[in-house]
Amino acid sequence: MKQQSTLSKASKLLALALCLALAVPSLFACANNASTDAASASQSSLATVDAAAQSHAADYLANRVAEFDRTLYVYKDFSDGANNFTQRAWMGSSTENIPQMDEAAPGYSGVSGISAELDFSEHSWGGFLLTNGVLKTGSTDPQVDFGTVDAGLDLTGAQSLSFYAKGETGGERVEFFMGALGWENMVPLAPYPDSCGKVSLGIVELSAQWQRYTIDLAGKDLTRANSGFCWVASHEYNLGRGAIRFALDDIRYEFAEDRLGSVFLQSYASAAPGSEQAIINGFAYLYDNAAAAIALSRAGYHERAQQIADAIVYAVDHDRSYTDGRLRNAYACGDPRSFSGWLSARGEEFARLPGFYDRDQQAWYEDYYAVSTSTGNLAWALLALCEVYEQAPQRSEYLQSAQRIADCVLTLRDQKGGFVGGYEGWEGSEIRLTYKSTEHNIDLIAAFSKLAVLSGESFAQYAEASAWAREFVLSMYDASKACFYTGTGDDGVTINKEVLPLDSNTWAILALGDSFSDGQAVLSFIEQNMRTEGGYDFNTDRDGAWMEGTAQVALAYRQIGDEQNYASVLQRLESYALPDGSITAANHDGLTTGFMVSGTDIPWVYDRRIHVGATAWFALAQLGENPFV
């Protein structure tokens, strides 16, 4: 259970207005839903699976990672983290009344597309360049650049640029091309122009139906691409029309070879632009990705697990502000690296953080929880890196990054017992949390224990930290009720008994293992207080089934040796599985947790929406694997 923001429109100014000064990402850079079209277009073969047990949920996660092997998106969906070339540059006969492209319009695939238009009474010709741009050191506002800075993307190996397009009525004539930024009359003039001149389809006459178009890039020098996609139209080629309107979608570069780069998976399937659920479309929660890496590793998808682990390592090494080993609660999905030429306040490349673009305010916002650091999320990143390191013993960076994270967690030790909750807020105004979470400390029992085994000379401090977390967790156990409380209040002492979360109890069984003899009693408490018709609820109000938690119950039964109930709960989960192997966060929208979204007075809820975290736990349940051991 890791708190994840689902903010209402009204909450933006309440919880997020403070972020604008630190809004480093582009107005158009965020998200990545697993589109069926994109998955089917991928030519990548999955890494060999060498585990005997199989899991359709793990296959789904592996396919999500594989989506990036041979594809680099210019536009996937509105404000999508997989998008590149996020800055827009107008070119035309006039700079007055420049038309706006609607990048949240209905599209061919996914949840959105681009709607473009050109009024010939205003412009005899015109169009837009979709460019990389730059973010200069100390700036929070990315700018279009026309080749004055060496900031283009290296697209070497791309064989084609493909996209979908259609006209409003059909017959609209438009030219589509890439390259030529910094060129004039077929001659490169800027200090750092595109490495190739214009590569064009020529004038295309559009149909009223979606059609796929492909620009052949074979043999082109793509070592520096500043302009990723361009369109231009003129009245000369559209005689008899006062204006043209057309749509674009799924603009992508396609590569011949797998690139196997670092990847953060988008946590939730994309929701329609403008909906409250769309606010977190581009968010790759650290916990979800750590759980996915562990599930992939246990399923034998070791290369796929490494791609997520590589993203975690990059994030540890390239925070835009911190150098103490901390991680943020969420990142932009896709490749975590900042765009070429985009620099942090320290003048360095950085791990991209998520956010959302408010079209009404015409502003980019970051999320209070996403930029913060939760101790439990750090613990899960530790678990994931240790897991992947064990499968890739030659990759020492996984262990080194795990130790950096662990050393950050050690600074959160509370002398009253256990570890406090982490840090909240933006750089320069962050606060150290003083409450202690049972669930966080459960995570640390396992994370520190695993790290102790792998760390050799550092064994003692990590083993002692595991024992310190364990002592706190056991102090939260009420033997008379056979349940674990959620943790303490802000004083670090008073036990919080207002909400009884499922995972504080299931995870305790899994992490404490055979040393905890009351597992059956705790599961009886869960059955009496959290079981619903569809599965198991997050808390005791029994208003629906929380899929992630239901998978945890299945594994808790297996941990105590009750194979019959393990199989029964797993069968219930299987009934919710989607054909691609994924599963939703809850069995209906608005499943309550009893908690508020961090930094707001908004109830924290789960929706019936495909969720990587739930799918990762589903995979672990299918495999019968306890991630804590």
Sequence and secondary structure as in RCSB ss.txt:
>XXXX:A:sequence
MKQQSTLSKASKLLALALCLALAVPSLFACANNASTDAASASQSSLATVDAAAQSHAADYLANRVAEFDRTLYVY
KDFSDGANNFTQRAWMGSSTENIPQMDEAAPGYSGVSGISAELDFSEHSWGGFLLTNGVLKTGSTDPQVDFGTVD
AGLDLTGAQSLSFYAKGETGGERVEFFMGALGWENMVPLAPYPDSCGKVSLGIVELSAQWQRYTIDLAGKDLTRA
NSGFCWVASHEYNLGRGAIRFALDDIRYEFAEDRLGSVFLQSYASAAPGSEQAIINGFAYLYDNAAAAIALSRAG
YHERAQQIADAIVYAVDHDRSYTDGRLRNAYACGDPRSFSGWLSARGEEFARLPGFYDRDQQAWYEDYYAVSTST
GNLAWALLALCEVYEQAPQRSEYLQSAQRIADCVLTLRDQKGGFVGGYEGWEGSEIRLTYKSTEHNIDLIAAFSK
LAVLSGESFAQYAEASAWAREFVLSMYDASKACFYTGTGDDGVTINKEVLPLDSNTWAILALGDSFSDGQAVLSF
IEQNMRTEGGYDFNTDRDGAWMEGTAQVALAYRQIGDEQNYASVLQRLESYALPDGSITAANHDGLTTGFMVSGT
DIPWVYDRRIHVGATAWFALAQLGENPFV
>XXXX:A:secstr
        TTHIIIIIGGGGGG  S TT  B    HHHHHH          SS  HHHHHHHHHHHTTSSEEEEE
SSTT BTB   EEEEEES SSS    EEEE  SSTT EEEEEEETTT SEEEEEEE  BB TT SS B  SSSSS
  B  TTEEEEEEEEEESSS  EEEEEE  TTEETTEE SSS  SS  EEEEEEE  SS EEEEEE TT   S B
SEEEEEEEEGGGSTT SEEEEEEEEEEEEESS      B  SB    TTSGGGGGTTEEEHHHHHHHHHHHHHTT
 HHHHHHHHHHHHHHHH  SS  SS   SEEESB  B  TTB  TTSS  B    EEETTTTEEE  HHHHSEEH
HHHHHHHHHHHHHHHH TT HHHHHHHHHHHHHHHTTB TTSSB  EEESSTTT EE    BHHHHHHHHHHHHH
HHHH GGGHHHHHHHHHHHHHHHHHTEETTTTEE  EE TTSSSEE S   HHHHHHHHHHHGGG TTHHHHHHH
HHHHTB SSSB SSTT  S BHHHHHHHHHHHHHTT HHHHHHHHHHHHTT  TTS  BSBSSTTEEEEEE TTS
SSEEEE SSBBHHHHHHHHHHHHT  TT 
